[in-house]
Amino acid sequence: MHSTFSDGGLPVKHLIDYCVAQGLTAMAITDHDNIDSYEEGREYAEEMGIEFIPGVEVSSSWEGRDIHILGYLYEPTHLQLNKTLIALREGRRLRAREIVSRLAGLGIVLNYEKLEQRTHGGSIGRAHIASAMVEEEYVANFQDAFTRYLGNGMEVMVGLEGEKLTPQEAIQLILEAGGIPVLAHPGKTSCDDLIPSMVDYGLKGIEVYCHGHASSSFRKYKDMAKRHGLLPCGGADFHLRREDDRYCPGSLRIPYDVLGRLKDVKEGACV
């Protein structure tokens, strides 16, 4: 799930409240290239009686494909992790400035400073820009912003891929910080051919419980996890609260044992 430190719609404490209300036992906020949510929320989560573990979603790319690597249970003060994520966030900010500039050339004028305020100093993403476009009534809805302007391959986005880690570098970074690297939403990423090499790099888990995974995809990735010795993980990938609470935290009934197995791997790596 994501907070306003990246492309989520709720501040950290509000997101914790929401998870408590949904009856969750444990949670991890996995903001894009940002771990500030853990420091902000850990004491409040303890007060609210919900287990709160370090999480992050690290951006990586291979041959033009975006591949997101989740990191759990890392050491939040790890120097190289923090330095790398700061550099990645700066790249996002530079890209966001250029997108805003290009949109202005098309007559879509957005206030960059307001965009920065949305993230509370965190990562600025296309979702923030899309939301601003909806609010300013330049597009009818969030999806319209991506279909017409912000989607991959659109004129506004040409040449704005930016610097990203490779999957190997992202996995290694999480491992060096004492964390557990997990491949996010494999059904959406479409990188099945790369999974064996990522296992060789040190990948420890793969998301099996995902919105958008049909029963056939669930079985496929569960079998793949077993075949490669990966932990079957999952998450709702929550961003924005909907009136019908679709895709909310807790909308996937993920067994607590998933977290228990992550902890076992963590303890085994520290022995």
Steps between C-alpha positions, in 0.01 A plus 500: 500500500609858438478822699531865401877453519465356150183458295249407770202708601526475881763635742677236706295531820172506309610186313581329829155594634343359183687171536398470864136564402528226235606254768857440383748336737811632324588745225788637295493826306703449183542846353688536174870559569414646841520361855394811696165342587660255742662766715184710500262214575674242719420651840143589400443148364618356832254726684221380271588135555598402147831341403689737271796368302745687275403493134602663172438456126821556308477600134710304254501446127626243251488543122223758526290302748416646839566243772416591859679325783343513845726504803381390843663494844807700393702716737351851460826677592709315239712771338523370143129423489416855604752660262375296204134573570571873533669493158206313346253750646701789360476337159122479541484869589702600193274287282188651658627854431556411136153342471341813648698713255394290201136505609518880526607504137171325423300753696472289816638724773570337838669639810814296571529630856151367577608162364794500741268577789294192418798273570619663825854493364464150358497358148310687229341264251270510202207420731545836673503678166193307381310591817587868452380483139165360618465768769577776250247343260744446216391135480180318592659247734824342620513239224437766236818680608705188431319403182549842342821635655690305766496140381812327373551587135301825515666807345539672838698205636742446210858488622407531868583149617763637740769315694390182673670209665512162333304223675832353612605833656162543672511149645859544614422835662218347707715202598787725608255693719403174672165480323298240312457576124165402347382539140191723487185421296661259250181466297509870417876519456516215247858402574462127553803436280720700739389330822764222494780755465351713777498193723871462423548864605339427837125554455322341799131540424233568238155653532244225453206671674425792263198686370476421133629144543236265369489155658722371220761771569483432872577132439768587244697724734443279801649210302784725385571600859519135601719410202754773574485486877340845529268623773142546373422858607236756413335835556209716388730763341266762649530860374172690518196441716183426303142542611442126465833418676620295204868405521516631856747362757359167608312443174730202443492251785872431525592253777711636784728203437633690196656755734615226733691334216656832401625535857638146492700581187621823660614318814667230294694763303619659824629176655 
